[in-house]
Amino acid sequence: MNKNYGVVLVPEGLIEFIPEMSVLISEINELLAKEFEGNIRQYVGKNLSSESAALFTLLPQSISNQLLLDRDPHGNVQVSKIDTEKLLILLLQKELKVRAQAGNFKGHFNPQAHFFGYEGRCALPSNFDSNYCYSLGMNAAVMIYMGLTGYMSCIKNLNNKDVTKWEAAGCPLPTMMGIERRHGKDKPVISKSLVKLDGGMFKAYEAMRDKWAIYDCYLSPGPIQFEGPGSDEINFMVMPPNMA
């Protein structure tokens, strides 16, 4: 295609799903859940399994520091704070250097890394967003007034554009919980919600990704807040595109 540019979108938390990294993170979480003395890097390095120790040594120090120092209140690695995009860039640069020396790569690689974790969540709301959040808050206030605890405020029937047809509900927290390791112990926590590979959202992406990988299919719909095209559309997370 003669295009010397492109965009790679790296999802937050990807690093946890690289099998070797997942094992390394689990081992570090277990080690740092215990009391220890001395240098944290030396303590972790000498107590890792041989495979994880080799991977830990391979990582750029900036990344390994994030694995050691950035912990959440449960004592686990804060995956969202790991510069996964920078890690991939550094590893790719290393690989391309090897290929260039072998004569298998003659191109140029000038990456620019950006993290849009919060910027991506902070767009102005659409009418659907505003109505939904208002409903959640009103429902939560009513549940508190009625003395209900241990519930999450929920709104059902969101695929109906008529907000008067929406239904308020409360979901008991235990029904959403699973067992995960926290501070080296098994504890009940709200389970993570992963992408459903057989769901409508992924099927829509799957149908388009080969095209998006080649062509410049960037299109701004314009303002989608309170008026104009798209302002009253329902979020794809509620009503996925129909790929039938």
C-alpha positions as CSV (number, residue, x, y, z in Angstrom):
1,M,0.0,0.0,0.0
2,N,3.1,2.2,0.2
3,K,2.0,3.6,3.6
4,N,4.8,4.3,6.1
5,Y,2.4,5.0,8.9
6,G,-0.3,3.2,11.0
7,V,-2.0,3.0,14.3
8,V,-1.9,0.2,16.8
9,L,-4.5,0.3,19.5
10,V,-3.4,-1.5,22.7
11,P,-6.2,-2.3,25.2
12,E,-5.6,-1.5,28.8
13,G,-4.8,-4.7,30.7
14,L,-3.4,-6.5,27.7
15,I,-0.2,-7.3,29.6
16,E,-2.2,-9.6,31.9
17,F,-3.2,-11.8,29.0
18,I,0.4,-12.5,27.8
19,P,0.8,-15.9,29.4
20,E,4.4,-15.4,30.6
21,M,3.6,-12.0,31.9
22,S,0.5,-13.3,33.7
23,V,2.6,-15.9,35.5
24,L,5.3,-13.2,36.4
25,I,2.7,-10.8,37.8
26,S,1.1,-13.6,39.9
27,E,4.4,-14.6,41.3
28,I,5.3,-11.0,42.2
29,N,1.9,-10.4,43.8
30,E,2.4,-13.5,46.0
31,L,5.9,-12.4,47.0
32,L,5.0,-8.9,47.9
33,A,2.1,-10.0,50.0
34,K,4.7,-11.3,52.5
35,E,6.9,-9.3,54.8
36,F,10.5,-9.0,53.6
37,E,13.6,-7.0,54.4
38,G,16.2,-5.3,52.1
39,N,16.0,-4.3,48.5
40,I,12.7,-5.1,46.8
41,R,14.3,-5.9,43.4
42,Q,16.8,-8.3,44.9
43,Y,14.2,-9.9,47.0
44,V,11.8,-10.5,44.1
45,G,14.6,-11.5,41.7
46,K,16.0,-14.3,43.8
47,N,12.6,-15.7,44.7
48,L,11.0,-15.9,41.2
49,S,10.9,-19.2,39.3
50,S,13.6,-19.5,36.7
51,E,11.3,-18.7,33.8
52,S,9.8,-15.6,35.5
53,A,13.3,-14.5,36.6
54,A,14.5,-14.6,33.0
55,L,11.5,-12.6,31.8
56,F,11.9,-10.1,34.7
57,T,15.6,-9.6,33.7
58,L,14.6,-9.1,30.0
59,L,12.1,-6.3,30.7
60,P,13.3,-2.7,30.5
61,Q,13.9,-1.4,34.1
62,S,11.2,1.2,33.8
63,I,8.7,-1.5,33.2
64,S,10.0,-3.9,35.9
65,N,9.9,-0.9,38.4
66,Q,6.2,-0.5,37.6
67,L,5.6,-4.2,38.3
68,L,7.3,-3.7,41.7
69,L,6.3,-0.3,42.9
70,D,2.8,0.5,41.6
71,R,0.4,-1.5,43.8
72,D,-3.3,-1.1,44.3
73,P,-5.0,-1.2,47.8
74,H,-5.3,-5.0,47.5
75,G,-1.5,-5.3,47.0
76,N,-1.7,-6.3,43.4
77,V,0.0,-4.7,40.3
78,Q,-1.8,-1.7,38.9
79,V,-2.1,-3.0,35.4
80,S,-3.5,0.3,34.1
81,K,-0.3,2.1,35.1
82,I,2.1,-0.3,33.3
83,D,3.3,1.4,30.1
84,T,2.3,-1.6,27.9
85,E,2.5,0.4,24.7
86,K,6.1,1.5,25.6
87,L,7.1,-2.1,26.4
88,L,5.8,-3.3,23.1
89,I,7.7,-0.5,21.3
90,L,11.0,-1.3,23.1
91,L,10.7,-5.0,22.3
92,L,9.8,-4.3,18.7
93,Q,12.8,-1.9,18.3
94,K,15.0,-4.6,19.7
95,E,13.7,-7.2,17.2
96,L,13.9,-4.8,14.2
97,K,17.5,-4.0,15.1
98,V,18.3,-7.8,15.0
99,R,16.5,-8.1,11.6
100,A,18.3,-5.0,10.2
101,Q,21.7,-6.5,11.2
102,A,20.6,-9.7,9.4
103,G,19.6,-7.7,6.3
104,N,15.9,-8.6,6.7
105,F,14.7,-5.1,7.5
106,K,15.5,-1.9,5.7
107,G,12.7,0.3,6.8
108,H,12.3,3.1,9.4
109,F,10.5,2.8,12.7
110,N,9.7,6.0,14.5
111,P,6.9,5.3,17.1
112,Q,4.9,7.8,19.1
113,A,3.3,6.4,22.2
114,H,0.2,7.9,23.8
115,F,-2.0,6.8,26.7
116,F,-5.6,7.8,26.5
117,G,-7.0,5.9,29.5
118,Y,-8.9,8.8,31.0
119,E,-9.2,11.0,27.9
120,G,-11.1,8.2,26.2
121,R,-13.7,8.1,29.0
122,C,-14.2,11.9,29.3
123,A,-16.0,12.9,26.2
124,L,-19.1,15.0,26.7
125,P,-22.2,12.8,27.3
126,S,-24.9,12.1,24.7
127,N,-28.6,12.3,25.6
128,F,-28.5,8.6,26.3
129,D,-25.6,8.9,28.7
130,S,-27.2,11.8,30.6
131,N,-30.6,10.0,31.0
132,Y,-28.9,6.8,32.0
133,C,-26.6,8.3,34.7
134,Y,-29.5,10.4,36.0
135,S,-31.6,7.3,36.3
136,L,-28.8,5.3,38.1
137,G,-28.4,8.1,40.6
138,M,-32.1,8.5,41.3
139,N,-32.5,4.7,41.6
140,A,-29.6,4.6,44.1
141,A,-31.1,7.4,46.2
142,V,-34.4,5.5,46.3
143,M,-32.7,2.3,47.4
144,I,-30.8,4.1,50.2
145,Y,-34.1,5.7,51.3
146,M,-35.7,2.3,51.5
147,G,-32.8,0.9,53.6
148,L,-31.5,-1.4,50.9
149,T,-27.8,-2.2,51.1
150,G,-25.5,-4.6,49.3
151,Y,-27.1,-3.8,45.9
152,M,-25.8,-2.1,42.7
153,S,-28.2,0.4,41.1
154,C,-29.2,-1.0,37.7
155,I,-31.5,0.2,34.9
156,K,-33.1,-2.4,32.6
157,N,-34.7,-2.2,29.1
158,L,-32.1,0.4,27.9
159,N,-32.6,-0.7,24.3
160,N,-35.9,1.2,24.3
161,K,-35.4,4.9,23.2
162,D,-38.4,5.8,25.3
163,V,-36.9,6.5,28.8
164,T,-40.3,6.1,30.4
165,K,-40.1,2.4,29.5
166,W,-36.9,1.9,31.4
167,E,-37.1,-0.3,34.5
168,A,-35.2,0.4,37.8
169,A,-33.6,-2.5,39.6
170,G,-31.1,-3.5,42.2
171,C,-28.5,-6.3,41.6
172,P,-27.2,-8.0,44.8
173,L,-23.4,-7.7,44.9
174,P,-22.8,-11.4,45.7
175,T,-24.2,-12.4,42.3
176,M,-21.4,-10.5,40.6
177,M,-18.6,-11.8,42.8
178,G,-15.9,-14.3,42.2
179,I,-12.8,-15.4,44.1
180,E,-9.4,-13.7,43.4
181,R,-6.1,-13.4,45.1
182,R,-5.7,-10.3,47.3
183,H,-2.7,-9.8,49.5
184,G,-1.8,-13.4,49.0
185,K,-5.2,-14.7,50.1
186,D,-8.4,-15.8,48.3
187,K,-11.1,-13.1,48.7
188,P,-14.5,-12.4,47.1
189,V,-14.4,-9.5,44.7
190,I,-16.5,-8.3,41.8
191,S,-15.3,-10.3,38.8
192,K,-13.8,-8.6,35.8
193,S,-16.0,-8.3,32.7
194,L,-14.0,-9.6,29.6
195,V,-14.8,-9.1,25.9
196,K,-17.2,-11.8,24.7
197,L,-15.7,-13.1,21.5
198,D,-19.1,-14.4,20.3
199,G,-20.9,-11.2,21.2
200,G,-22.2,-8.6,18.7
201,M,-19.6,-6.0,19.5
202,F,-16.7,-8.3,18.7
203,K,-18.4,-9.7,15.7
204,A,-18.8,-6.1,14.3
205,Y,-15.1,-5.5,14.9
206,E,-14.2,-8.8,13.4
207,A,-16.1,-8.0,10.2
208,M,-14.2,-4.7,9.8
209,R,-10.7,-5.2,11.1
210,D,-9.1,-6.4,7.9
211,K,-10.4,-3.3,6.1
212,W,-9.4,-1.0,9.0
213,A,-5.9,-2.5,9.0
214,I,-5.3,-1.3,5.4
215,Y,-7.5,1.7,4.6
216,D,-7.7,5.1,6.3
217,C,-11.3,4.7,7.6
218,Y,-11.3,7.6,10.0
219,L,-14.6,9.5,10.2
220,S,-15.8,12.0,12.8
221,P,-19.6,12.0,13.2
222,G,-19.4,15.6,14.5
223,P,-20.9,16.6,17.8
224,I,-23.0,13.8,19.4
225,Q,-24.0,15.5,22.6
226,F,-27.4,17.0,23.0
227,E,-28.6,17.6,19.5
228,G,-27.8,16.7,15.9
229,P,-27.1,13.4,14.2
230,G,-26.3,10.6,16.7
231,S,-27.4,12.6,19.8
232,D,-30.3,10.2,20.6
233,E,-28.6,7.0,19.5
234,I,-28.3,4.1,21.9
235,N,-24.8,3.1,23.0
236,F,-23.3,0.1,21.1
237,M,-22.6,-1.5,24.5
238,V,-26.3,-1.7,25.0
239,M,-27.4,-2.4,21.5
240,P,-24.5,-3.9,19.5
241,P,-24.5,-3.5,15.7
242,N,-26.6,-6.1,13.9
243,M,-24.2,-8.2,11.8
244,A,-26.8,-10.7,10.5
